[in-house]
Structure formats: structure tokens, C-alpha cells
Amino acid sequence: MPAVDKLFVGSIPEIYDTYMVPLIFEAYASDIARRVADAAPTRVLETAAGTGVVARALAPLLAPNASYIVSDLNQPMLDRAAARQGADKRIVWQQADALRLPFDPESFDAVACQFGAMFFPDRIAGYREALRVLKRHGRFIFNVWDRIEENDFARIVTDAARAIFPDDPPRFLSRTPHGYHDVALIEADLRASGFTTVDIITLQHQSSAADAHTAALAYCHGTPLRSEIEARDPKALNTVTDRATDAILEAYGEGPVSGNIQAHIIVARA
């Protein structure tokens, strides 16, 4: 995975949180928060937390005596998350690499990770770290996007970028967010890391935006796709955004737009 795929810097964290989070992440954050909270954990770790959409959903569901460490590799994303969250003495915000967690073995009842595993340069190593810090019978709960063909706006935006750069198309969305969708491979990686029980379900939601331009802006300006586009032509960002807007308009019309999104939900236990 190119290093640029992990760079959520500059204005990307704010745009990501403002546009991408409500577009595709909130529904799955509520789902993963419920799954974590169902077991009434008292020690929770979240990795690759981004701008905190899971934390905002999960914190109200945890007990008053719970401890919740929210971590991410990207400090700008974590700063945005902390700024969005209300004061909560149960939460510790900590920059951490999910592949080298700075926590003792058997420290947590649950480890959660929303749409982060796709970015791990070594997924088995990341899963081993989750297993290492889990208490006996603890659960590792995470999700990953299904293939891009099942996620309408991501597919349309990727096709629009390809039309502008046919000889060297930006492939961030298909390569990384939607590049780890094979459930057999996911289960094999988890078992290779030491997990013995793996449950996977596929869950579809609707992705909705106020209009076509908002959906296009979210993907083109609020993800590392932006860096890919600008690396090819610093002036092409708005051109690709306009092309994606027109394509979404053609598919869904004027006014509010809704498209399918689909992801796999994984619960792994030792």
C-alpha cells in the first residue's frame, strides 16, 4: 500500500469528518458500538479511530466505571476526534500504531476497529496485537468495506477519476478502502494470527447526501484520493469533483441522493 494512502493531513480530517462521516460511517459506527457494548465491557480499546465517530456512538453505551482508550496513528485525526467529543473522564486519547500497541497483554475486554484493517501494512501482525492485548474470552470487533462494486458512490467517483486520468487512474478507493473484501482471506488472516472463533456477516446500508456535489466532495476532498489526484495534476481536483458530481447527478438526479454501501462485520475471539 502506498504511503500516501495513510495520509489524512491538512484539510482532509475536517472535510472527512464533515462530509464522509455522515455519508458512509455513522450507520456502521452505531452498529459496531452496539456490538461492543452488548457484552458490558469495562476496558475498551479502539484502534484506527479516525475522527471519533465510533467513540461518539459507543461512549454513551458504556458503564460509568468503564475505561475507554481511543487511539489512531494519525494525530490530526485524533485531535479532531477529541475536539468533537464532550468531556468524559472515562476516555483517554492516545496516538498509537495498531501494529505495535503500547499496552500490556490481556488489558482489554474488547478491541474495536472501524474501517481500519484495510490500512494495516501487515494485517496478521495487527490482528496478533489485538489478540495480545485482549483478556481471555475478549472480543475483537471490526469492519471492512465490501468490494467497490457494492458501494455506489465510491465506484462512481473512481470511474470519474479514471475518465480524467485514463493512462494513470487514481485507484485509492478500490485499492485500499475496498481492497480487503474477501471474507475467506479475512478469516484465514485472523486464524493465522491466533483467533479461533471468527464470525462474519455482510451488512448493507444506504449512503445519503444533500445533493450530488456533497457526495462527490466527500470522496474527492475528504480522503487520500485528493492526494492522488493532486500528485497527477495540482489543478485537477475540482475537475474530478465536477466530473463525479455530474456522474452522480446522471445516476440519481437533482436534490438528495442515496446509494448502496456494504461492509463486512467481523467478531473474532481467541
C-alpha positions as CSV (number, residue, x, y, z in Angstrom):
1,M,0.0,0.0,0.0
2,P,1.5,3.4,-1.0
3,A,2.4,5.6,2.0
4,V,0.0,8.3,0.6
5,D,-3.0,6.1,1.3
6,K,-2.4,6.6,5.1
7,L,-2.0,10.4,5.0
8,F,-5.0,12.1,6.5
9,V,-3.4,15.6,6.8
10,G,-4.0,19.2,6.1
11,S,-7.7,19.9,5.5
12,I,-8.6,16.3,4.9
13,P,-9.5,15.5,8.6
14,E,-12.0,18.3,8.8
15,I,-13.6,17.6,5.4
16,Y,-13.6,13.8,6.1
17,D,-15.4,14.4,9.4
18,T,-17.9,17.0,8.0
19,Y,-18.8,15.1,4.8
20,M,-17.5,11.5,4.8
21,V,-18.6,10.5,8.3
22,P,-22.3,11.3,7.9
23,L,-22.2,9.9,4.3
24,I,-20.9,6.4,5.0
25,F,-19.6,5.9,8.5
26,E,-22.3,6.8,11.0
27,A,-24.6,3.9,10.4
28,Y,-21.7,1.4,10.8
29,A,-20.4,3.2,13.9
30,S,-23.8,2.7,15.6
31,D,-23.7,-1.0,14.7
32,I,-20.1,-1.6,16.0
33,A,-20.8,0.4,19.1
34,R,-23.9,-1.7,19.9
35,R,-21.9,-4.9,19.3
36,V,-19.1,-3.8,21.7
37,A,-21.5,-2.6,24.4
38,D,-23.6,-5.7,24.3
39,A,-21.0,-7.6,26.4
40,A,-20.8,-4.7,29.0
41,P,-17.0,-4.3,28.8
42,T,-15.2,-2.3,31.4
43,R,-11.9,-1.9,29.5
44,V,-12.2,-1.0,25.8
45,L,-9.5,-0.1,23.2
46,E,-10.3,1.4,19.9
47,T,-7.7,1.4,17.2
48,A,-7.7,3.5,13.9
49,A,-10.4,5.6,15.5
50,G,-10.2,8.4,12.8
51,T,-12.2,11.4,13.8
52,G,-14.1,9.6,16.6
53,V,-17.4,8.6,15.0
54,V,-17.4,5.3,17.0
55,A,-16.4,7.0,20.2
56,R,-19.3,9.3,19.9
57,A,-21.7,6.3,19.5
58,L,-20.0,4.0,22.0
59,A,-19.2,6.2,25.0
60,P,-22.9,6.8,25.9
61,L,-23.4,3.0,26.0
62,L,-20.5,2.2,28.4
63,A,-20.9,1.9,32.1
64,P,-19.9,4.9,34.4
65,N,-16.9,2.9,35.6
66,A,-15.6,1.9,32.2
67,S,-12.2,2.8,30.7
68,Y,-12.0,3.6,27.0
69,I,-8.8,4.3,25.2
70,V,-9.3,5.8,21.7
71,S,-6.2,5.6,19.5
72,D,-5.2,6.4,16.0
73,L,-1.9,6.6,14.1
74,N,-2.7,10.0,12.7
75,Q,-2.6,12.7,15.3
76,P,-4.6,15.2,13.3
77,M,-7.5,12.8,13.1
78,L,-7.2,12.1,16.8
79,D,-7.1,15.8,17.6
80,R,-10.3,16.3,15.6
81,A,-12.0,13.3,17.4
82,A,-11.1,14.7,20.8
83,A,-12.3,18.2,19.9
84,R,-15.7,16.7,18.8
85,Q,-16.2,14.6,22.0
86,G,-17.6,16.1,25.1
87,A,-15.7,16.0,28.4
88,D,-15.6,12.4,29.6
89,K,-13.1,11.2,32.3
90,R,-13.5,7.6,31.0
91,I,-11.8,8.4,27.7
92,V,-8.1,8.6,27.1
93,W,-7.0,9.8,23.6
94,Q,-3.7,8.2,22.6
95,Q,-1.7,8.2,19.4
96,A,-0.8,4.5,18.8
97,D,0.1,2.2,15.9
98,A,-2.3,-0.7,15.8
99,L,0.6,-3.0,14.7
100,R,2.7,-2.0,17.8
101,L,0.3,-1.3,20.6
102,P,1.8,0.2,23.8
103,F,-0.4,-1.7,26.1
104,D,0.2,-4.7,28.4
105,P,-1.1,-8.2,27.5
106,E,-4.6,-9.1,28.5
107,S,-5.5,-5.4,29.2
108,F,-8.9,-5.1,27.5
109,D,-12.3,-6.8,27.4
110,A,-12.9,-5.6,23.8
111,V,-10.9,-4.1,20.9
112,A,-12.8,-2.2,18.3
113,C,-11.6,-1.0,14.9
114,Q,-13.9,0.7,12.4
115,F,-12.7,0.5,8.8
116,G,-9.0,0.5,9.8
117,A,-7.8,-3.0,9.0
118,M,-7.7,-2.2,5.3
119,F,-4.9,0.3,6.0
120,F,-2.7,-2.1,8.1
121,P,0.5,-2.8,6.2
122,D,0.7,-6.2,7.9
123,R,-2.8,-7.3,8.9
124,I,-1.8,-10.5,10.6
125,A,0.6,-8.5,12.8
126,G,-2.2,-6.1,13.6
127,Y,-4.6,-8.9,14.5
128,R,-1.9,-10.5,16.7
129,E,-1.6,-7.3,18.6
130,A,-5.3,-7.1,19.1
131,L,-5.2,-10.7,20.4
132,R,-2.3,-10.0,22.7
133,V,-4.0,-7.1,24.5
134,L,-7.3,-8.9,24.8
135,K,-8.3,-10.6,28.0
136,R,-9.3,-14.3,27.9
137,H,-12.6,-14.5,26.1
138,G,-12.3,-10.9,24.9
139,R,-13.7,-9.9,21.5
140,F,-12.1,-8.2,18.6
141,I,-14.8,-6.4,16.7
142,F,-14.1,-4.6,13.4
143,N,-15.5,-4.0,10.0
144,V,-14.2,-3.6,6.4
145,W,-15.8,-2.4,3.2
146,D,-17.1,-4.9,0.7
147,R,-15.9,-4.7,-2.9
148,I,-16.2,-1.3,-4.6
149,E,-18.9,-2.7,-7.0
150,E,-21.3,-2.9,-4.0
151,N,-20.6,0.7,-2.9
152,D,-22.3,3.0,-5.4
153,F,-20.7,6.4,-4.8
154,A,-17.2,5.1,-4.3
155,R,-17.5,3.3,-7.6
156,I,-18.9,6.3,-9.5
157,V,-16.1,8.6,-8.1
158,T,-13.4,6.1,-9.0
159,D,-14.8,5.9,-12.6
160,A,-14.9,9.7,-12.8
161,A,-11.3,9.9,-11.8
162,R,-10.3,7.3,-14.3
163,A,-12.0,9.3,-17.1
164,I,-9.8,12.3,-16.3
165,F,-6.6,10.2,-16.0
166,P,-7.2,7.2,-18.3
167,D,-3.5,6.4,-18.5
168,D,-2.8,6.5,-14.8
169,P,-6.1,6.4,-12.9
170,P,-6.2,7.2,-9.2
171,R,-7.1,3.9,-7.5
172,F,-7.1,4.8,-3.8
173,L,-10.7,3.8,-3.2
174,S,-10.6,0.5,-5.0
175,R,-7.0,-0.3,-3.8
176,T,-7.3,0.4,-0.1
177,P,-10.7,1.1,1.5
178,H,-12.3,-1.5,-0.9
179,G,-9.3,-3.7,-1.4
180,Y,-9.7,-6.1,1.5
181,H,-13.2,-7.6,1.0
182,D,-12.5,-11.3,0.5
183,V,-14.2,-12.9,3.6
184,A,-12.2,-16.2,3.2
185,L,-9.0,-14.2,3.3
186,I,-10.1,-12.2,6.3
187,E,-11.0,-15.3,8.2
188,A,-7.7,-17.0,7.2
189,D,-5.7,-14.0,8.4
190,L,-7.5,-13.9,11.7
191,R,-6.9,-17.7,12.3
192,A,-3.2,-17.3,11.3
193,S,-2.9,-14.6,13.9
194,G,-4.3,-16.9,16.7
195,F,-8.0,-16.3,16.8
196,T,-10.0,-19.5,16.9
197,T,-13.6,-18.2,16.5
198,V,-14.5,-15.9,13.6
199,D,-18.0,-14.7,12.8
200,I,-18.5,-12.6,9.7
201,I,-21.7,-11.0,8.4
202,T,-22.3,-8.7,5.5
203,L,-24.4,-5.6,6.2
204,Q,-25.9,-3.2,3.7
205,H,-26.9,0.4,4.4
206,Q,-27.9,3.4,2.4
207,S,-25.5,6.3,1.9
208,S,-27.3,9.6,1.7
209,A,-26.2,13.2,0.9
210,A,-28.0,16.5,0.4
211,D,-27.0,16.5,-3.3
212,A,-24.7,15.0,-5.8
213,H,-21.9,17.6,-5.2
214,T,-21.8,16.9,-1.5
215,A,-21.2,13.2,-2.2
216,A,-18.5,13.9,-4.8
217,L,-16.8,16.5,-2.5
218,A,-16.7,14.0,0.4
219,Y,-14.7,11.4,-1.6
220,C,-12.6,13.7,-3.7
221,H,-11.6,16.2,-1.0
222,G,-12.0,14.2,2.3
223,T,-9.9,11.2,1.6
224,P,-6.3,10.5,0.3
225,L,-7.9,10.2,-3.1
226,R,-7.3,14.0,-3.1
227,S,-3.5,13.5,-2.7
228,E,-3.5,11.0,-5.6
229,I,-5.3,13.5,-7.9
230,E,-3.1,16.4,-7.0
231,A,0.0,14.3,-7.5
232,R,-1.1,13.8,-11.1
233,D,-2.2,17.4,-11.7
234,P,-2.4,20.0,-8.9
235,K,-5.2,21.8,-10.8
236,A,-7.3,18.7,-11.4
237,L,-9.1,18.3,-8.0
238,N,-12.1,20.4,-8.9
239,T,-12.2,18.9,-12.4
240,V,-12.5,15.4,-11.0
241,T,-15.0,16.6,-8.4
242,D,-17.2,18.2,-11.1
243,R,-17.0,15.0,-13.2
244,A,-18.0,12.9,-10.2
245,T,-20.8,15.3,-9.4
246,D,-22.2,15.1,-13.0
247,A,-22.0,11.3,-12.9
248,I,-23.9,11.1,-9.6
249,L,-26.5,13.5,-11.0
250,E,-26.9,11.4,-14.0
251,A,-27.5,8.3,-11.9
252,Y,-29.6,9.8,-9.1
253,G,-30.9,13.1,-10.2
254,E,-31.2,16.5,-8.6
255,G,-31.7,17.0,-4.8
256,P,-31.0,14.5,-2.1
257,V,-29.2,11.3,-3.3
258,S,-28.9,7.8,-1.8
259,G,-26.8,4.9,-2.9
260,N,-25.9,1.5,-1.5
261,I,-23.0,0.9,0.8
262,Q,-22.0,-2.6,2.0
263,A,-19.5,-3.8,4.6
264,H,-18.4,-7.0,6.4
265,I,-18.7,-7.0,10.2
266,I,-16.3,-9.4,12.0
267,V,-16.3,-10.6,15.6
268,A,-13.2,-12.7,16.5
269,R,-12.4,-14.5,19.8
270,A,-9.4,-16.4,21.0
